[in-house]
Amino acid sequence: MSHLLEIHNVVKKYGNHTALNQVSLSIPQQGIYGLLGPNGAGKTSLIRIINQIIYPDAGQVFFNGEPLSAKHISQIGYMPEERGLYKSMKVQEQALYLGQLKGLSKADAKRNMNEWLDRLEIGDWRNKKMEELSKGMAQKVQFLVTVLHKPSLLIFDEPFSGFDPVNANLIKDQILYLKEQGTTIVFSTHRMESVEELCDSIALIHHSQKILEGKVSDIKKQYKTNTYQIGIFPTNESLFLSELAKQYTYELSDFDSMNQELKIQVQVKDTLKSQELLSFLMTQGTVTHFSEKIPSINDIFIQAVNPS
């Protein structure tokens, strides 16, 4: 797998505080990479290093195989959590100005701007000043100027902040569109449901160190516990639970269901034993639900940050 961004043993200190301690990441091309961690973990420092706002005290960053340098700035788009647009400028003026700062000709900036005004459904607002826009509208403009120059790498820090559900879905669709167009996206958020929906790979930073990295599917396999959610109408509930306890570890559950069956969670020693469990259940009554419980990114985040 080719990687657009390689981060090797990066260290960053502020006085006696170590923000990043030997952090190494590999960010694949044309994918969505979730950069996760509690507040103060070091994510913002790493993002600022990638954007060359600050520089590491040790370690190296490579962009498309080359040491990261000033020439790569035009290939990166960054939407910070704290938005910063000129309030007295009109939307159109601002987009054209910032697009040209990123190296676009005025004609290319205008063409790209018009495309994104339509995609974001804000064409009627092109001559409005930023101070006249709602927070959600202003967020759309911030998104537009971030992607306007068609960068190879996009970094979004809490991109759904300030959006209602309808516009949050619109932005999600545009992020997926950009991925399809070949863009590499780094996505930092505390909204784990967005990570589930969008990210192909993730890294988790905690106390200035990387503690987890990989494909989402691989990490979920790593954290699964061979636990199954079961719905059953037992022929004799007390006898069933007694027999179940002799063979398995179980607890009552409360997963979503339209039925009023008995809901339980059962843990088996390994996946191969699940067929034996299902065979046993079918002798005890009518099975309405049987599925492996796959850990969510939120579950994994909590377990990794606060191991028991």
C-alpha positions in Angstrom: 0.0 0.0 0.0 1.4 3.4 -0.9 1.3 6.2 1.6 0.9 9.9 1.0 2.2 10.9 4.4 4.8 9.2 6.5 5.6 10.4 10.0 8.7 9.0 11.6 9.5 9.2 15.3 8.3 12.8 15.7 9.0 14.6 19.0 7.6 17.9 20.0 8.1 19.6 23.3 6.9 22.9 24.8 9.3 23.7 27.7 9.0 20.7 30.1 5.8 19.4 28.4 6.2 16.7 25.8 3.3 17.0 23.3 4.5 14.2 20.9 6.8 11.4 22.0 8.3 9.3 19.1 5.1 9.3 17.1 5.1 7.4 13.8 2.1 7.2 11.4 1.6 5.9 7.9 -1.4 7.6 6.1 -2.5 5.8 3.0 -3.3 7.5 -0.3 -6.9 8.0 -1.3 -8.5 7.1 2.0 -10.0 8.7 5.1 -7.7 8.4 8.1 -9.1 9.2 11.6 -6.7 10.9 14.0 -8.2 10.3 17.4 -7.3 11.0 21.0 -8.5 12.7 24.2 -8.1 16.4 24.6 -4.4 17.3 25.1 -3.2 14.0 23.5 -1.0 15.8 20.9 -3.3 15.7 17.9 -3.2 19.5 17.3 0.5 19.7 17.5 0.8 16.9 14.9 -1.6 18.7 12.6 0.3 21.9 13.0 3.6 20.1 12.1 2.0 18.6 8.9 0.9 22.1 8.0 4.4 23.5 8.8 2.9 26.0 11.3 5.4 24.6 13.8 8.3 22.2 13.4 9.2 19.0 15.2 12.1 18.9 17.6 13.1 15.5 16.3 11.9 13.0 13.7 10.9 13.4 10.0 7.7 13.9 7.9 7.6 12.7 4.3 5.0 13.9 1.8 4.6 11.5 -1.2 8.1 10.1 -0.5 9.8 13.5 -0.2 10.8 15.3 3.0 8.0 17.7 3.9 8.9 21.2 2.7 7.4 24.6 1.8 6.7 23.4 -1.7 4.1 21.0 -0.4 2.0 23.7 1.3 0.0 24.3 -1.8 -0.9 20.5 -1.9 -2.5 20.6 1.6 -5.9 22.0 2.6 -6.6 22.5 6.3 -9.9 23.3 8.0 -9.1 24.1 11.7 -11.7 23.6 14.5 -11.4 27.3 15.2 -12.6 28.8 11.9 -11.0 32.0 10.7 -12.5 33.9 7.7 -12.6 37.7 7.1 -16.0 38.8 8.4 -16.3 41.9 6.3 -15.5 40.2 3.0 -18.1 38.8 0.7 -18.2 35.0 0.1 -17.1 35.3 -3.5 -14.3 37.8 -2.9 -13.0 35.7 0.0 -13.0 32.4 -2.0 -11.2 34.0 -5.0 -8.6 35.7 -2.8 -7.8 32.5 -0.8 -7.8 30.3 -3.9 -5.2 32.5 -5.6 -3.1 32.5 -2.4 -3.0 28.7 -2.9 -1.6 29.1 -6.4 -4.8 29.0 -8.6 -5.3 31.5 -11.4 -8.3 33.8 -11.0 -10.1 31.9 -13.7 -9.5 28.5 -12.1 -10.4 29.8 -8.7 -13.7 31.2 -10.1 -14.5 27.9 -11.9 -13.8 25.8 -8.8 -15.7 28.2 -6.6 -18.8 28.0 -8.7 -18.7 24.2 -8.7 -18.5 24.2 -4.9 -21.1 26.9 -4.3 -23.5 24.6 -6.2 -22.3 21.4 -4.4 -22.8 23.0 -1.0 -26.1 24.7 -2.0 -24.9 28.2 -1.2 -24.8 29.8 -4.6 -27.4 32.5 -3.6 -25.0 33.6 -0.8 -22.0 34.5 -3.0 -22.4 38.3 -2.5 -23.2 38.1 1.2 -20.6 39.2 3.8 -19.4 36.6 6.2 -20.8 38.5 9.1 -24.3 38.2 7.5 -24.2 34.4 7.5 -25.4 31.9 10.1 -22.8 29.7 11.8 -23.7 26.8 9.5 -23.5 28.8 6.4 -20.1 30.2 7.5 -18.9 26.6 8.1 -19.9 25.7 4.5 -17.8 28.6 3.2 -14.9 27.5 5.4 -15.2 24.0 3.8 -15.3 25.6 0.3 -12.1 27.6 0.7 -10.3 24.5 2.2 -11.0 22.3 -0.8 -11.0 25.0 -3.5 -7.5 24.4 -4.8 -8.0 20.6 -5.1 -5.2 19.6 -2.6 -3.8 16.1 -2.5 -4.2 16.1 1.3 -7.1 17.5 3.3 -7.0 17.8 7.0 -10.4 18.4 8.7 -10.5 19.2 12.4 -14.1 18.7 13.8 -15.6 19.4 10.4 -19.2 18.8 11.5 -19.1 21.4 14.3 -22.0 23.8 14.0 -24.0 21.8 11.4 -27.5 20.6 11.8 -28.1 16.9 10.8 -29.1 17.8 7.2 -26.0 19.8 6.5 -23.8 17.4 8.4 -24.9 14.7 5.9 -24.2 17.1 3.0 -20.7 17.6 4.2 -20.2 13.8 4.8 -21.3 13.3 1.2 -18.7 15.8 -0.1 -15.9 14.3 2.0 -16.8 10.9 0.4 -16.9 12.5 -3.0 -13.4 14.0 -2.5 -12.1 10.6 -1.5 -13.5 9.1 -4.7 -11.7 11.8 -6.6 -8.4 10.5 -5.2 -7.9 12.9 -2.2 -6.2 11.7 1.0 -8.2 12.9 4.0 -7.1 13.2 7.7 -10.1 13.5 9.9 -9.8 14.6 13.5 -13.0 14.4 15.6 -14.5 13.4 19.0 -17.6 12.2 17.2 -17.0 8.4 17.1 -20.2 7.8 15.0 -18.6 9.9 12.2 -15.4 7.8 12.4 -17.5 4.7 12.1 -19.2 6.1 9.0 -16.2 7.6 7.2 -12.8 6.3 8.2 -10.9 3.5 6.5 -8.0 3.6 9.0 -7.4 5.3 12.4 -4.7 6.1 14.8 -5.2 6.8 18.5 -2.8 9.1 20.3 -2.8 9.3 24.1 -0.4 11.0 26.5 1.7 12.2 23.5 2.2 8.6 22.2 0.5 6.5 19.5 -1.2 3.6 21.1 -3.2 2.2 18.2 -3.1 2.4 14.4 -4.5 0.3 11.5 -7.5 -0.4 9.3 -10.8 0.0 11.2 -11.8 -3.5 10.2 -8.5 -5.0 11.6 -8.7 -3.1 14.8 -12.3 -4.2 15.4 -11.2 -7.8 14.9 -8.4 -7.2 17.4 -10.8 -6.0 20.1 -13.7 -8.4 19.6 -14.4 -10.8 22.5 -16.3 -13.6 20.8 -19.5 -12.3 22.3 -22.9 -13.0 20.7 -26.2 -11.2 21.1 -29.1 -13.6 21.2 -32.8 -13.3 21.1 -34.8 -16.4 22.0 -38.3 -17.5 23.1 -37.2 -20.4 25.3 -39.6 -23.3 25.9 -38.8 -23.2 29.6 -36.9 -20.0 30.6 -35.6 -21.1 34.0 -34.4 -24.5 32.7 -32.8 -22.8 29.7 -30.9 -20.3 31.8 -29.7 -23.1 34.1 -28.4 -25.2 31.3 -26.8 -22.2 29.6 -24.9 -21.2 32.8 -23.4 -24.7 32.9 -21.7 -24.2 29.6 -21.3 -20.5 28.9 -20.8 -17.1 30.5 -23.9 -15.0 29.8 -25.7 -11.8 30.9 -29.0 -10.3 30.1 -28.9 -7.8 27.3 -31.0 -5.0 25.9 -30.3 -4.6 22.1 -32.9 -3.1 19.8 -35.7 -5.5 18.8 -39.3 -5.4 17.7 -40.0 -8.6 19.7 -40.4 -9.3 23.4 -38.1 -12.3 23.4 -35.5 -13.0 26.1 -32.3 -11.1 25.2 -28.9 -12.3 26.3 -25.2 -11.9 25.6 -23.1 -15.0 25.6 -19.3 -15.2 25.4 -17.6 -18.3 23.8 -14.0 -19.3 23.8 -13.5 -18.8 20.1 -15.4 -18.1 16.9 -15.5 -21.8 16.0 -17.6 -22.5 19.2 -20.4 -20.2 18.0 -21.9 -23.0 15.9 -22.1 -25.2 18.9 -23.8 -22.4 20.8 -26.4 -21.9 18.1 -27.1 -25.6 17.9 -27.7 -25.7 21.7 -30.0 -22.6 21.5 -32.1 -24.2 18.8 -32.9 -27.1 21.1 -34.1 -24.7 23.8 -36.7 -22.7 21.9 -37.2 -20.3 19.0 -34.2 -18.3 18.1 -35.1 -14.8 16.7 -31.7 -13.2 16.8 -28.1 -14.4 16.7 -25.2 -12.0 15.8 -21.6 -11.4 16.9 -21.2 -8.2 18.9 -18.6 -6.2 17.1 -17.0 -3.5 19.3 -17.7 0.1 18.2 -14.9 2.7 17.7 -16.3 4.4 20.8 -15.9 1.2 22.8 -12.4 0.7 21.5 -11.4 4.3 22.2 -12.6 4.0 25.8 -10.9 0.6 26.4 -7.6 1.7 24.9 -7.5 5.0 26.8 -8.7 3.6 30.1 -7.6 -0.1 30.2 -9.1 -2.0 33.1 
